[in-house]
Amino acid sequence: MKKFNITVVGGGSTWTPGLLKSLCTLKDRFPLKKLVMFDINEERQNIIGEYGKILFKEEYPELEFSYTTNPDEAYLDTDFVFMQMRSGGYEMREKDEKIPLSMGIIGQETCGPGGFAYGIRSITDMIKTINDIRKYSPDAWILNYTNPAAIVAEALRREFPNDNKILNICDQPVNLLRSYGRLLNVDPNQFEPVYFGLNHFGWFTNLYDKEGNDLLPKLRKMILEEGFIPVDAEQRDQSWLDTYSMVRDMVTDFPDYLPNTYLQYYYYPEYKAKKLDPEYTRANEVMDGREKRVFEECRKVVEAGTSKGSHVTHNDAHSEFIIEVAESIAYNLGRIYIVIVENNGIISNIQDDAMVEVAAVLTSNGPRPMSVGKIGTFYKGMIESQLAYEKLTVDAYFEQSYEKALMALTLNRTVGCGKKARQVLDKLIEANKDYWPEFK
């Protein structure tokens, strides 16, 4: 089997140790010659990089591994780039969440004003990074996890219209499929899902097993009767357990399909805003939890000189999914995954240039999306409103337009009021003055 060179952008991410471990676990399926980690935050990356050296010495000694802050070292002759940047870090994530909440609006990193703020920051960093990658590796596949994926995908569609090797993905549909498999006692890899929507804004309409039976009606009944528990509930923070507990409410109110969990913020914006703590948000939970755990365990591994017995990682959907996507492309496997692509008639009654999230067959030539057809009035209305918000957000970035930014936030269901939109926009502009273009 051919061995590949990969680059991980965001080497200092708390998700990186899990990815490194999964690369070891799956090395017989997706073998590597070289792995380079890249991050602009040298201090964070050094800790995880030293952990990686020990892990690979024990579990993947044939792998050429390094970490760097230099683009020319990171991107030269790479085959796949795994992108997981967080523009502005946790400091800005906390502001994304707390500024809206101080005004009674949803405070969440990818939804509403927080997602808007994060999206504007991410566009600049993503465009620069892709230009750097293309300078050194014009034919590399770029697999992007960077959030908010919907806004990032729309911006990259415009900036790189002829680059067919950028694929935006999200692990939340995969997380849901794994949880569905647990509930049904079925291997989730056997599912053939039918899914449509935008990123963090979609629905499962069917869930076929390998015999062609649709398991979605049975699953819906189980959720309504017993609730919904994620596959890795014991490893989840309380905020995520609260998120999954809302699935039963969503299916009760809108029973046609099974929702992406992020739809809770759009179905019930006022209710959710009241339930969130404006003084202690998800950002604080992560900084006090996963952030500390991961870096403390990495330091312990480095001090001990061995990764054996370490609890720094677990092979979750996040790390395995991006590797499996790369594997399907690398070996032309034609597996079905839910990814983000340009619509072009996939959902026949919304505009062609929407970046939609749907099931697709993944080959060496990229995704071949599976047709959805027409969607119902309620779902079409929900999507078109969110899509307009996303496109206006990207308009605001490229045109440096305050008016387009205000239009975007006014349309977003988590805001829903022009006066609130102006107030939160002005506060976000001040908070992001070192990151955003100047809106005029």
C-alpha positions in Angstrom: 0.0 0.0 0.0 1.2 3.5 -0.8 2.3 5.5 2.3 1.2 9.1 2.6 2.5 12.4 3.9 0.0 14.3 6.0 0.0 17.7 7.8 -2.1 18.5 10.8 -2.9 22.2 11.1 -3.8 23.1 14.6 -1.2 20.9 16.2 -1.8 22.5 19.6 -5.5 21.6 19.6 -6.8 19.4 22.4 -8.2 17.1 19.7 -4.8 16.4 18.3 -3.6 13.7 20.8 -6.7 11.7 19.9 -6.0 12.1 16.2 -2.4 11.0 16.7 -3.5 7.9 18.6 -6.1 7.1 15.9 -3.4 7.3 13.2 -1.5 4.6 15.2 -4.6 2.5 15.5 -5.5 2.7 11.8 -1.9 2.6 10.4 -2.4 -0.7 8.7 -5.4 0.7 6.8 -4.0 4.2 6.1 -0.2 4.0 6.4 1.9 7.1 6.6 5.5 7.9 5.6 5.6 11.4 7.2 3.5 13.4 9.6 4.0 17.1 10.3 2.1 19.2 12.9 1.8 22.9 12.3 0.5 25.6 14.7 1.2 29.3 15.2 1.1 28.8 19.0 4.5 27.2 19.6 4.0 26.7 23.3 0.8 24.7 23.0 2.1 22.6 20.1 5.4 21.8 21.9 3.6 19.9 24.6 1.5 17.8 22.3 4.5 17.4 19.9 6.7 15.9 22.6 3.8 13.6 23.5 3.6 12.6 19.9 7.3 11.8 19.7 6.9 9.3 22.6 3.7 7.8 21.3 5.1 7.2 17.8 8.4 5.8 19.1 6.4 3.2 20.9 3.5 2.6 18.4 4.7 3.9 15.0 8.5 3.9 14.9 8.7 3.8 11.1 6.8 7.2 10.9 8.8 10.3 10.2 7.3 12.8 12.7 8.0 16.5 13.4 6.2 19.7 14.4 6.8 23.2 13.3 5.6 26.8 13.1 7.1 27.3 9.6 4.7 26.8 6.6 7.5 25.8 4.3 8.3 22.8 6.5 4.7 22.0 7.2 3.3 21.9 3.6 6.1 20.8 1.4 5.2 17.6 -0.5 2.2 16.7 1.6 -0.7 14.6 0.3 -3.4 15.4 2.9 -3.8 18.4 5.2 -6.1 17.9 8.2 -7.3 21.4 9.2 -8.6 22.0 12.8 -7.8 25.6 13.5 -9.4 27.8 16.2 -9.0 31.4 15.2 -8.6 33.6 18.3 -8.3 30.6 20.6 -10.4 30.0 23.7 -10.0 33.7 24.8 -12.1 34.8 21.8 -14.5 31.8 22.0 -15.4 32.9 25.5 -16.2 36.4 24.2 -18.2 34.8 21.3 -20.4 33.1 23.9 -20.6 35.7 26.7 -21.2 38.9 24.7 -24.5 37.6 23.2 -25.6 36.0 26.5 -25.1 39.3 28.3 -27.8 40.6 26.0 -30.2 37.7 26.4 -29.2 36.1 23.0 -27.9 32.6 22.4 -24.2 32.4 23.2 -22.7 29.5 21.3 -19.5 29.1 19.3 -20.9 28.2 15.9 -24.6 29.4 16.1 -25.9 32.9 16.2 -23.7 35.9 16.9 -20.9 33.8 18.3 -20.8 31.7 15.2 -20.8 35.0 13.1 -17.8 36.3 15.1 -15.9 33.1 14.9 -16.7 32.8 11.2 -15.4 36.2 10.3 -12.1 35.4 12.1 -11.8 32.0 10.5 -12.2 33.2 7.0 -9.0 35.3 7.1 -6.9 32.4 8.6 -8.3 29.8 6.3 -7.6 31.8 3.1 -4.1 32.5 4.2 -3.5 28.9 5.1 -4.8 27.5 1.9 -2.7 29.9 -0.1 0.3 28.7 1.9 -0.5 25.1 1.3 -1.0 25.6 -2.5 2.4 27.3 -2.7 4.1 24.1 -1.6 1.7 21.3 -2.4 -0.7 22.3 -5.2 -2.3 18.8 -5.4 -2.8 18.0 -1.7 -6.3 17.2 -0.4 -7.4 19.7 2.2 -9.9 18.2 4.7 -11.3 20.9 6.8 -12.8 20.7 10.3 -12.4 24.4 11.0 -15.6 25.9 12.4 -18.0 27.4 11.7 -17.9 25.0 8.8 -20.9 26.5 6.9 -19.5 30.0 6.8 -16.0 28.8 6.1 -17.2 26.6 3.3 -19.1 29.4 1.6 -16.1 31.7 1.9 -13.7 29.1 0.4 -16.2 28.4 -2.4 -15.9 32.0 -3.5 -12.1 32.5 -2.9 -11.0 29.2 -4.5 -13.8 28.4 -7.1 -11.6 26.0 -9.1 -10.0 24.1 -6.3 -11.7 20.7 -6.2 -9.5 19.3 -3.5 -10.9 21.3 -0.6 -13.5 19.2 1.4 -15.3 20.7 4.4 -16.5 18.1 6.9 -18.1 17.9 10.4 -18.1 15.1 12.9 -21.5 15.7 14.4 -23.5 13.6 11.9 -21.0 10.8 12.5 -21.3 11.2 16.3 -25.1 10.8 15.8 -24.8 7.8 13.6 -22.6 6.1 16.2 -25.2 6.8 18.9 -28.0 5.5 16.6 -26.0 2.3 16.2 -25.7 1.9 20.0 -29.4 2.4 20.5 -30.3 -0.1 17.7 -27.5 -2.5 18.5 -26.3 -2.1 14.9 -22.8 -1.4 13.5 -23.0 2.2 12.4 -20.6 1.5 9.6 -23.4 -0.6 8.0 -25.8 2.4 7.8 -26.7 4.1 4.6 -28.0 7.5 5.8 -30.1 10.0 3.9 -29.4 13.4 5.3 -29.9 17.0 4.1 -29.3 20.5 5.4 -26.5 23.0 6.1 -23.7 22.4 8.6 -25.1 22.2 12.1 -28.5 22.6 10.6 -29.7 19.3 9.1 -31.9 16.3 9.3 -31.8 12.5 8.8 -34.7 11.4 6.7 -33.9 7.7 6.4 -31.4 5.3 8.0 -31.1 2.1 5.9 -29.4 -1.0 7.1 -27.4 -3.4 4.8 -30.6 -5.3 3.9 -32.3 -2.0 2.8 -34.6 -1.7 5.8 -35.3 1.9 7.0 -34.5 1.9 10.7 -35.5 5.5 11.3 -39.1 4.8 12.3 -37.9 2.4 15.0 -35.3 4.8 16.1 -37.7 7.7 16.4 -40.0 5.5 18.5 -37.1 4.6 20.8 -36.1 8.3 21.2 -39.7 9.4 22.0 -40.1 6.6 24.6 -36.6 6.4 26.2 -34.8 9.7 25.3 -31.5 9.9 23.5 -28.1 9.2 25.0 -24.9 9.8 23.1 -22.5 6.9 22.4 -19.8 8.2 24.7 -22.1 9.7 27.4 -19.6 8.8 30.2 -17.0 11.1 28.6 -19.3 14.0 27.8 -19.4 17.3 29.7 -22.7 18.3 31.2 -23.4 20.9 28.5 -23.3 18.1 25.9 -25.5 15.8 28.0 -28.0 18.7 28.1 -27.7 19.1 24.4 -28.6 15.5 23.7 -31.4 15.5 26.2 -33.1 18.1 23.9 -33.4 15.5 21.0 -36.6 14.0 22.4 -38.2 17.5 22.6 -37.2 18.2 19.0 -38.5 14.9 17.7 -41.7 15.3 19.7 -42.4 18.7 18.2 -41.1 18.0 14.7 -41.4 14.2 14.2 -40.8 13.9 10.4 -37.0 13.5 10.7 -34.2 13.1 13.2 -32.5 16.5 13.8 -28.9 17.5 14.1 -28.5 18.4 17.8 -27.6 22.0 17.0 -31.1 22.7 15.7 -32.1 23.1 19.3 -30.7 26.7 19.2 -32.9 27.5 16.1 -36.1 25.7 17.2 -36.0 27.1 20.7 -33.8 30.3 20.8 -35.5 32.1 23.7 -35.8 28.9 25.8 -32.1 28.0 25.2 -30.9 31.5 25.9 -32.5 31.4 29.3 -31.0 28.0 30.1 -27.4 29.0 29.4 -25.3 30.5 32.2 -23.9 33.9 31.0 -21.1 33.7 33.6 -20.0 30.1 32.8 -20.2 29.0 29.2 -19.1 26.0 27.2 -15.7 27.8 26.7 -15.2 27.8 30.5 -16.3 24.2 30.7 -13.7 23.2 28.1 -10.9 25.3 29.6 -11.6 23.9 33.0 -12.1 20.3 31.7 -10.7 18.9 28.5 -8.1 21.6 28.1 -6.5 20.9 31.5 -6.9 17.1 31.2 -5.3 16.8 27.8 -2.3 19.0 28.6 -1.7 17.5 32.0 -1.8 14.0 30.6 0.6 15.0 27.8 3.0 16.4 30.3 2.8 13.2 32.4 3.7 11.2 29.3 6.7 13.4 28.6 7.9 13.2 32.2 7.4 9.4 32.3 9.0 8.9 28.9 6.2 6.5 27.9 2.6 6.7 26.7 1.8 3.2 28.0 -1.1 3.4 30.5 -1.9 7.0 29.5 -5.4 8.3 29.5 -4.7 11.3 27.3 -6.9 10.1 24.4 -9.7 8.0 23.3 -10.5 7.0 19.7 -13.6 9.2 19.2 -15.5 10.0 16.0 -13.7 13.3 15.6 -10.3 11.7 14.9 -11.4 8.5 13.2 -13.8 10.2 10.8 -11.2 12.5 9.2 -8.8 9.6 8.7 -11.6 7.4 7.2 -12.5 10.2 4.8 -8.8 10.5 3.7 -8.7 6.7 3.4 -11.7 6.5 1.1 -10.2 9.2 -1.1 -6.7 7.8 -1.1 -7.8 4.2 -2.1 -10.9 5.1 -4.1 -13.1 3.1 -1.7 -16.4 4.8 -2.5 -17.7 4.8 1.0 -20.7 7.0 2.0 -20.1 9.9 4.3 -21.9 13.1 5.1 -19.9 16.0 3.8 -20.4 19.6 2.7 -20.6 20.3 -1.0 -22.1 22.8 -3.4 -25.7 22.1 -4.0 -26.1 22.1 -7.8 -29.5 20.5 -7.7 -28.9 18.0 -4.9 -31.7 19.6 -3.0 -33.7 20.6 -6.0 -35.8 23.5 -4.6 -33.1 25.6 -3.0 -30.4 27.6 -4.8 -27.6 25.8 -6.6 -24.7 27.8 -5.0 -25.7 26.8 -1.4 -23.0 24.8 0.5 -25.2 21.9 1.7 -24.4 19.0 4.0 -25.5 15.7 2.4 -24.5 12.0 2.1 -21.9 11.5 -0.7 -19.8 8.6 -2.1 -16.1 9.5 -1.6 -13.7 8.4 -4.3 -10.2 9.5 -5.4 -12.0 12.1 -7.5 -13.7 13.5 -4.5 -17.4 13.4 -3.4 -20.2 12.2 -5.6 -23.3 13.6 -3.7 -26.5 11.6 -3.4 -29.6 13.4 -4.6 -32.2 14.5 -2.1 -34.9 16.1 -4.3 -37.5 18.5 -3.1 -37.8 19.2 0.6 -41.0 20.3 2.5 -42.0 23.9 3.1 -41.0 24.0 6.7 -37.5 22.6 6.1 -37.1 24.8 3.0 -38.1 27.9 4.9 -35.7 27.0 7.8 -32.8 26.4 5.4 -33.3 29.4 3.2 -33.4 31.8 6.2 -30.2 30.2 7.6 -28.6 30.2 4.2 -29.3 33.9 3.7 -27.6 34.6 7.0 -24.6 32.6 6.0 -24.2 34.2 2.6 -24.7 37.7 4.0 -22.0 37.0 6.6 -19.6 36.1 3.9 -20.7 39.1 1.9 -20.0 41.3 4.9 -16.5 39.9 5.1 -15.5 40.3 1.5 -17.2 43.7 1.1 -16.3 44.9 4.6 -19.9 45.9 4.8 -21.5 46.8 8.2 -24.9 46.8 6.4 -24.5 43.2 5.3 -23.3 42.2 8.7 -26.4 43.8 10.3 -28.7 42.1 7.7 -27.1 38.7 8.5 -27.6 38.9 12.3 -31.1 40.3 11.9 -32.0 37.2 9.8 -30.5 34.7 12.2 -33.2 33.0 14.3 -31.2 33.3 17.5 -31.4 37.1 17.2 -34.6 37.9 15.2 -34.6 41.6 15.9 -32.8 44.4 14.0 -32.2 46.5 17.2 -30.7 43.5 19.0 -28.6 42.7 15.9 -27.1 46.2 15.9 -26.3 46.1 19.6 -24.6 42.8 19.5 -22.8 43.6 16.3 -21.3 46.8 17.7 -20.0 44.9 20.8 -18.6 42.1 18.6 -16.8 44.6 16.4 -15.1 46.1 19.4 -14.1 42.7 20.8 -12.8 41.5 17.4 -10.9 44.7 16.3 -7.6 42.8 16.2 -9.1 40.0 14.0 -11.8 41.4 11.7 -11.7 43.6 8.6 -13.0 47.1 9.3 -16.8 47.2 8.5 -17.9 50.4 6.8 
